[in-house]
Amino acid sequence: MQCCLFQEDEFEWGNPSALSVMRDLKPKSLEYELALSAHRWRRTLTEDATGAFMGMRAIVCISREREEPFKRLILAGGGHLVDFRYD
């Protein structure tokens, strides 16, 4: 069995060179523009080696059962959490 790797650019959502993946989207529609912006954002973050939330401070105001994933996402993206307790 031979192993082969796919050229991932051909399958990345929003990549202009992968328009076949987005064939169901109408050009200039909101969904189409969001897909293109997702690709641009990923490229910018990759080139700058920064996080999505770098330099941001956030307060997570949701139920305690749901807050942990959001906190981890913000911290992983380089953001800072502001301690805010509302009881």
C-alpha positions in Angstrom: 0.0 0.0 0.0 1.4 3.4 -1.0 0.8 6.4 1.1 0.1 9.7 -0.6 -0.6 13.2 0.7 -3.3 15.5 -0.7 -2.5 19.1 -1.6 -4.7 20.6 1.2 -5.0 24.0 -0.5 -7.4 22.3 -3.0 -9.8 21.4 -0.2 -9.5 24.4 2.2 -12.8 26.2 2.7 -12.6 29.7 1.4 -9.3 29.2 -0.5 -9.7 30.9 -3.9 -7.8 28.0 -5.5 -10.5 25.6 -4.1 -13.5 27.0 -5.7 -14.9 23.5 -6.5 -15.4 23.1 -2.8 -17.6 26.2 -2.7 -19.6 25.5 -5.9 -22.9 25.7 -4.0 -22.2 29.3 -2.9 -23.2 32.2 -5.1 -20.3 34.6 -5.8 -20.6 37.9 -3.8 -23.2 36.3 -1.4 -22.6 36.7 2.4 -21.7 33.0 2.7 -19.2 33.2 -0.1 -17.5 36.3 1.3 -17.4 34.7 4.8 -15.7 31.7 3.3 -13.1 33.8 1.6 -12.5 35.9 4.7 -11.9 32.7 6.8 -9.1 31.7 4.4 -7.6 35.3 4.5 -7.8 35.2 8.3 -6.0 31.8 8.6 -3.3 33.0 6.3 -2.7 36.2 8.3 -2.6 34.3 11.6 -0.2 31.8 10.1 2.2 34.4 8.7 2.1 36.7 11.8 2.3 33.8 14.3 -0.3 35.5 16.5 -3.5 34.3 18.1 -7.0 35.1 17.0 -7.6 37.0 20.2 -4.1 38.5 20.7 -4.3 41.8 22.6 -8.0 41.4 23.5 -9.5 41.2 27.0 -12.7 39.3 27.4 -15.4 38.7 30.0 -17.3 35.4 29.6 -20.8 35.9 30.8 -22.6 32.6 30.3 -23.7 29.8 32.5 -20.9 28.1 34.5 -21.6 24.8 32.8 -20.8 26.3 29.4 -18.0 28.8 30.2 -14.9 26.6 30.3 -14.7 25.9 26.5 -15.0 29.6 25.8 -12.3 30.5 28.3 -10.0 27.9 26.8 -10.6 29.2 23.3 -9.9 32.8 24.2 -6.7 31.8 26.1 -5.5 29.6 23.3 -6.0 32.5 20.9 -3.8 34.8 22.9 -6.5 36.7 24.7 -6.8 37.5 28.4 -9.8 36.8 30.6 -11.0 39.6 32.9 -12.3 38.2 36.2 -15.9 39.2 36.6 -18.3 37.6 39.0 -22.0 38.3 39.0 -23.9 36.2 41.5 
